[in-house]
């Protein structure tokens, strides 16, 4: 399974980014390989409108099975993501990526 995290850095000890659309990085854990890959999303900061849908499009390219984030996607991004099979979990905004992964495994996050 591939799990995507909204993160402020590029490794598992990075803090989660509670934002979806303007997250700095998307960090993806490939559970089968037990390895992380990071995708830089900082160029979204210069976008006045539509950051959420643009980040959703990036997720569609990455093709994760699960997205773990802090507050969840906003309206337009949520609509776009509802067209995919990506399961979204929220409530990880104040954790590291590693802590968010463990919370997910223990069923402590909220399904969006």
Secondary structure, DSSP 4 states (H G I P E B T S, - for coil): -EEEEEESSSSTTSBBPS-STT-SEEEEEETTTTEEEEEE-GGGGG-SS-HHHHHHHHHHHHT-SEEE-SS---HHHHHHHTTS--EEEE--TTSBHHHHHHHHHTT-SEE-
